[in-house]
Amino acid sequence: MLYFLFSASNEAPDLMAEFICRVGTPSGEVITRTVEAPGAQEARARFESQGYRVFSVTPPKASGVATITRGGRAGMRARVRAGDFLLFNQQLAALVRAGIPILQAISMLRRRATSARLRAVLGDVEERIRNGDALSAAFAAQGPIFPRIYTASILAGERSGALDEVLARYANYLRRGVELRRRVRAALAYPLLLLLASAAMVTFLTIYVVPRMSDLFAGFNTQLPTVTLIVVGLSTWLASNIWWLGPAIIAAVVAFYYWARTPSGRLWVDAFMLRVPLLGTLLRQLAIAQAARSLATLLAGGITLVESWEIAAEAITNRELRRRSATTLPMLREGRSFTESLEAAGWVPALALDMIGIGERSGSLREMLEEVANFYDAEAEVRLEQLTSTLEPAILLVMGGVVATILLAIYLPIIQSISTAAGR
């Protein structure tokens, strides 16, 4: 998809505005061009006089990246899976680089997509492009299915005429995110499995084994140890009340799950997670790496810093950190430096602020943001290893102690009975 910039040098700059026009060429190809003109009618007339068929003219009031990429049919469908989305972008970048027209490329990828959800989305995108919409507008119209950083990157690529480079850069950005999520899941899989197995063993011993051993203990003529009395009493109470206690626990878990999905619930959970030792530091490192990489991707596409940060801040998944970052955007619009604005948020690490400050003063902010993202990705991996190496022995110690207590409560009366019988 090509973009060309036309400007009339004999008109006053303050009377000109930039319009994004979707036009059809005499050969039948649909392209997008930008033009500076006093008004929409003048922009339309300029293209029509050159033999183009004008499908749409986007007015300047909606030409901002943050405005164009906002909106759509929010909440209608869930987002496409990250793996399918990554594969689609890699293929789209290759097709655009090979010179395949956008409409043809989207049609080809729609037919080859293995995900039914992605096929449906691409079908709507293809139809919108046929009706004259730009690729970025077609994706933005899908609402929350695609992140705003994606539609903003495409819009920047359309404006600069380097759509293939922007798509390749975003595919690399997406690949890093997918790899990071896979590493987190792989690192947490074993501790979670260990926790579930230990919990299942403790539940089995507490509810099934211990209450049946209490019948054996009733035949002993000796005083039962204190630990046995406590464990037997607790197990008997749980076994006799499991029919209402089990559904109550399930209902409480379900209620907490749905409450945690509300805005206030999500904010509370995210704020609580930041206060957990090791986990809070890990979440901050992941957040600064994600925000820095998102911002670098947008700046590389030629989007202004203010609009880039407005969009990149949405990449911060922790809502408490996102809430703290809300003070940054007004300060940027007031003309404050980016480093000063980030410092006001109160959660960005000092080292990251120093690195960003150096990049901002030297005019290499984008490159320094990429360095920040790479550095904190590596730091997050180290912190993740520390977290998992701490979780595994902690789970073993706690659950092992519980199991040992239950077994001790079972065998102590038996050993005591045998010792008493031998003494006689």
C-alpha positions in Angstrom: 0.0 0.0 0.0 1.5 3.3 -1.0 1.3 6.8 0.5 2.2 10.0 -1.3 2.3 13.5 0.1 1.0 16.4 -2.0 1.3 20.0 -0.8 0.5 23.3 -2.3 3.5 25.6 -1.6 1.6 28.7 -2.7 -1.0 28.5 0.1 -0.5 29.6 3.6 0.6 26.8 5.9 -1.9 27.7 8.6 -4.8 27.2 6.2 -3.8 23.8 5.1 -4.7 20.5 6.8 -3.7 16.9 6.1 -6.4 14.6 4.8 -6.1 10.8 4.4 -7.8 9.8 1.2 -8.8 6.3 0.0 -8.8 6.3 -3.8 -9.0 4.0 -6.7 -6.5 4.2 -9.6 -7.5 4.0 -13.3 -6.0 0.4 -13.3 -8.4 -0.7 -10.6 -6.0 -0.7 -7.6 -7.3 0.8 -4.3 -4.6 2.8 -2.6 -4.3 5.3 0.3 -2.8 8.8 -0.1 -2.3 11.8 2.2 -2.9 15.3 0.8 -2.7 18.8 2.3 -5.6 20.9 1.3 -7.8 23.7 2.8 -10.8 21.4 3.1 -12.2 18.0 2.3 -13.9 19.1 -0.9 -10.6 20.5 -2.3 -8.8 17.3 -1.4 -11.5 15.2 -3.2 -11.5 17.5 -6.2 -7.7 17.3 -6.5 -7.7 13.5 -6.8 -10.8 13.4 -9.1 -9.1 15.9 -11.4 -6.2 13.4 -11.7 -8.5 10.6 -12.7 -8.8 8.9 -9.4 -12.0 7.6 -7.9 -12.3 8.9 -4.3 -13.8 6.4 -1.8 -13.3 8.3 1.5 -11.6 11.4 2.8 -10.7 11.4 6.5 -11.0 14.9 8.0 -8.1 16.3 10.1 -10.0 16.1 13.3 -9.8 12.4 13.1 -6.3 12.1 11.6 -4.5 11.6 14.9 -3.1 8.2 15.5 -4.6 7.9 18.9 -8.0 8.9 17.6 -8.1 6.8 14.5 -7.0 3.6 16.4 -9.7 4.1 19.1 -13.2 2.8 18.8 -14.7 -0.1 16.9 -17.1 -2.7 18.1 -15.9 -3.1 21.6 -16.6 -6.3 23.4 -18.1 -8.2 20.4 -15.4 -10.9 20.1 -12.4 -12.0 22.0 -8.9 -11.4 20.7 -7.2 -13.7 18.3 -4.7 -16.2 19.9 -1.2 -14.8 20.1 0.3 -17.7 18.2 -2.2 -17.3 15.3 -1.7 -13.5 15.3 2.0 -13.8 15.1 1.9 -16.3 12.2 -0.5 -14.0 10.4 1.7 -10.9 10.7 4.8 -12.8 9.6 3.0 -14.0 6.5 1.5 -10.5 5.8 4.8 -8.8 6.1 6.3 -11.3 3.6 3.5 -10.8 1.1 3.7 -7.0 1.3 7.4 -7.1 0.9 6.9 -9.3 -2.2 4.7 -6.6 -3.7 1.4 -8.4 -3.3 -1.5 -5.8 -3.1 -3.1 -5.6 0.4 -6.5 -6.8 -0.6 -5.1 -9.8 -2.3 -2.7 -10.6 0.6 -5.6 -10.4 3.1 -7.7 -12.6 0.9 -5.0 -15.2 0.6 -4.3 -15.3 4.4 -8.0 -15.5 5.2 -8.4 -18.6 3.1 -5.3 -20.2 4.6 -5.9 -19.3 8.3 -6.4 -22.3 10.5 -8.2 -20.3 13.2 -12.0 -19.9 12.6 -12.0 -16.8 14.6 -9.2 -15.2 12.6 -10.9 -16.2 9.3 -14.1 -14.4 10.4 -12.2 -11.3 11.4 -10.2 -11.2 8.2 -13.4 -11.6 6.2 -14.7 -8.4 7.7 -11.3 -6.7 7.2 -11.3 -7.8 3.5 -14.9 -6.5 3.0 -14.0 -3.1 4.5 -10.9 -2.8 2.3 -13.1 -3.5 -0.7 -15.4 -0.7 0.4 -12.5 1.7 0.4 -11.3 1.6 4.0 -7.5 1.8 4.7 -5.9 -1.3 6.2 -5.5 0.4 9.6 -9.1 1.6 9.6 -10.3 -1.9 8.8 -8.3 -3.4 11.7 -9.3 -0.6 14.1 -13.0 -1.2 13.3 -12.7 -4.7 14.8 -12.6 -3.1 18.3 -10.6 -4.8 21.1 -9.7 -7.9 18.9 -6.5 -6.2 17.8 -4.4 -4.0 20.3 -4.2 -0.3 19.5 -0.4 -0.6 19.1 -1.0 -2.8 16.1 -3.5 -0.5 14.3 -1.3 2.5 15.2 1.8 0.8 13.8 0.0 -0.1 10.5 -1.3 3.5 10.2 2.3 4.7 10.7 3.5 2.3 8.0 0.8 3.5 5.6 1.7 7.1 6.1 5.5 6.4 5.7 5.1 4.0 2.8 7.1 1.4 4.7 4.3 -1.0 5.7 6.4 -4.1 5.2 9.0 -2.8 7.6 6.5 -1.8 10.2 4.8 -5.2 10.0 8.1 -7.0 10.3 9.0 -4.9 13.3 5.7 -5.6 14.9 6.0 -9.3 14.3 9.4 -9.2 16.1 7.7 -7.3 18.9 4.9 -9.8 19.1 7.3 -12.8 18.9 9.2 -11.5 22.0 5.9 -11.2 23.9 4.9 -14.8 22.9 8.3 -16.2 23.9 8.1 -14.4 27.3 4.7 -15.8 28.0 5.8 -19.3 27.1 8.8 -19.0 29.4 6.6 -17.8 32.3 4.1 -20.6 31.8 6.9 -23.2 31.6 8.6 -21.9 34.7 5.4 -21.9 36.8 4.0 -25.2 35.5 6.0 -27.5 37.8 5.3 -25.5 41.0 1.6 -25.4 40.3 1.6 -29.1 39.5 3.4 -29.8 42.7 1.0 -27.6 44.7 -2.1 -29.4 43.2 -0.6 -32.9 43.8 0.3 -32.0 47.4 -3.1 -30.5 48.1 -4.9 -33.6 46.6 -2.8 -35.8 48.9 -3.5 -33.8 52.0 -7.3 -33.7 51.2 -7.3 -37.5 50.7 -5.6 -38.1 54.0 -7.7 -35.6 55.9 -11.1 -36.5 54.6 -10.8 -40.3 53.9 -7.9 -41.9 55.8 -7.9 -40.1 59.2 -11.7 -40.4 60.0 -11.4 -44.2 59.4 -8.4 -44.5 61.6 -10.4 -42.8 64.4 -12.5 -46.0 64.7 -9.2 -47.9 65.4 -8.1 -45.3 67.9 -11.4 -45.7 69.8 -10.4 -49.3 70.8 -7.2 -48.1 72.4 -7.3 -47.8 76.2 -4.6 -45.1 76.3 -4.9 -41.3 76.1 -4.4 -40.2 72.6 -1.6 -37.7 71.9 -2.6 -34.1 71.5 -1.6 -33.9 67.8 -3.8 -36.9 67.1 -6.8 -35.4 68.9 -6.4 -32.2 66.9 -6.0 -33.9 63.5 -8.8 -36.4 64.2 -11.2 -33.8 65.4 -10.4 -31.5 62.4 -10.7 -34.4 59.9 -13.9 -35.7 61.4 -15.5 -32.2 61.2 -14.4 -31.8 57.6 -15.7 -35.2 56.6 -19.1 -34.7 58.2 -19.5 -31.2 56.7 -18.0 -31.7 53.3 -21.4 -31.7 51.6 -22.0 -28.1 52.4 -18.4 -26.9 52.9 -17.3 -28.1 49.5 -20.0 -26.2 47.6 -19.4 -23.2 49.8 -15.7 -23.1 48.9 -16.5 -23.5 45.2 -19.1 -20.7 45.4 -16.6 -18.5 47.2 -13.9 -19.2 44.5 -16.4 -18.5 41.7 -17.6 -15.3 43.4 -14.0 -14.1 43.9 -13.2 -14.9 40.2 -16.1 -12.8 38.9 -15.3 -10.0 41.4 -11.7 -10.0 40.3 -12.9 -9.3 36.8 -14.6 -6.1 37.8 -12.6 -2.9 37.5 -12.3 -2.5 41.3 -11.5 -6.1 41.7 -8.8 -6.2 39.1 -7.3 -3.0 40.5 -7.2 -4.6 44.0 -5.7 -7.9 42.8 -3.1 -6.1 40.7 -2.1 -3.8 43.6 -1.9 -6.8 46.0 0.3 -8.7 43.6 2.8 -5.8 43.5 3.2 -6.1 47.3 4.1 -9.8 47.1 7.9 -10.3 47.6 9.8 -11.3 44.4 6.5 -11.3 42.4 6.1 -7.5 42.7 9.6 -6.8 41.4 9.0 -9.3 38.6 5.8 -7.6 37.6 7.4 -4.2 37.5 10.3 -5.4 35.4 7.9 -7.1 32.9 5.8 -3.9 32.8 8.7 -1.6 32.0 10.1 -4.0 29.4 6.7 -4.2 27.7 6.0 -0.5 27.8 9.5 0.4 26.5 9.3 -2.1 23.6 5.8 -0.9 22.7 6.9 2.7 22.8 10.0 2.0 20.7 7.9 0.1 18.1 5.6 3.1 17.8 8.3 5.7 17.6 10.1 3.7 14.9 6.9 4.1 12.8 7.1 7.9 13.0 4.4 8.4 15.6 4.8 11.3 18.0 5.9 10.7 21.6 2.6 11.8 23.1 0.5 9.6 20.9 3.0 6.7 21.2 2.9 6.8 25.0 -0.9 7.1 25.1 -1.1 3.8 23.2 2.0 2.1 24.8 0.6 2.7 28.3 -2.2 0.3 27.4 0.4 -2.4 27.0 0.9 -2.3 30.8 -1.2 -5.2 31.9 -1.0 -4.4 35.6 -3.8 -2.0 36.3 -2.3 -0.5 39.4 0.8 0.4 37.4 -1.3 1.7 34.6 -3.3 3.9 37.0 0.0 5.3 38.4 1.1 6.0 34.8 -2.0 8.2 34.1 -0.1 11.2 35.4 2.5 10.9 32.6 0.4 11.8 29.6 -0.8 15.2 30.9 2.7 16.2 31.8 3.9 15.3 28.3 1.2 17.4 26.8 2.3 20.3 29.0 5.8 20.0 27.5 7.6 18.3 30.3 10.4 15.9 29.4 9.5 12.2 29.1 12.0 11.2 31.8 10.5 13.7 34.3 7.0 12.5 33.4 7.9 8.9 33.9 9.5 9.7 37.3 6.2 11.2 38.5 4.5 7.9 38.0 6.5 6.6 40.9 7.1 3.0 39.8 9.7 3.0 37.0 13.1 1.8 38.3 15.8 4.4 38.7 18.1 2.6 36.3 15.4 2.7 33.6 14.9 6.4 34.2 18.6 7.1 33.8 18.8 5.1 30.6 15.7 6.8 29.1 17.1 10.2 30.2 20.3 9.6 28.4 18.5 8.6 25.3 16.2 11.6 25.4 19.0 14.0 25.8 21.1 12.4 23.1 18.3 12.2 20.6 18.4 8.4 20.5 15.3 7.7 22.7 14.0 4.9 20.5 17.3 3.0 20.5 17.6 3.5 24.3 14.1 2.2 24.8 14.9 -1.0 23.0 18.0 -1.3 25.3 15.8 -0.8 28.3 13.4 -3.5 27.1 16.1 -6.0 26.4 17.8 -5.3 29.8 14.6 -5.7 31.8 13.6 -8.8 29.8 16.8 -10.4 30.9 16.3 -9.2 34.5 12.8 -10.6 34.5 14.1 -14.0 33.5 16.5 -14.0 36.4 13.8 -12.9 38.8 11.5 -15.5 37.4 14.1 -18.2 38.1 14.5 -16.9 41.6 10.7 -17.0 42.1 10.4 -20.6 40.9 13.4 -21.8 42.8 11.9 -20.3 45.9 8.4 -21.6 45.3 9.4 -25.2 44.8 11.1 -25.8 48.2 8.5 -23.6 49.9 5.7 -25.8 48.6 7.6 -28.9 49.5 8.3 -27.7 53.0 4.8 -26.5 53.8 2.9 -29.5 52.2 5.5 -31.9 53.5 5.1 -30.6 57.0 1.3 -31.0 56.7 1.6 -34.6 55.5 4.2 -35.4 58.1 1.9 -34.0 60.8 -1.0 -36.1 59.6 1.1 -39.3 59.4 2.5 -38.6 62.9 -1.0 -38.2 64.2 -1.9 -41.6 62.8 1.2 -43.6 63.8 1.8 -42.1 67.3 -1.2 -43.9 68.9 -0.2 -47.1 67.2 3.4 -46.9 68.4 2.2 -45.9 71.9 -0.2 -48.8 72.0 2.5 -51.2 70.9 4.9 -49.9 73.6 2.3 -50.2 76.3 1.5 -53.8 75.3 5.2 -54.7 75.2 5.7 -53.2 78.7 3.1 -55.5 80.2 
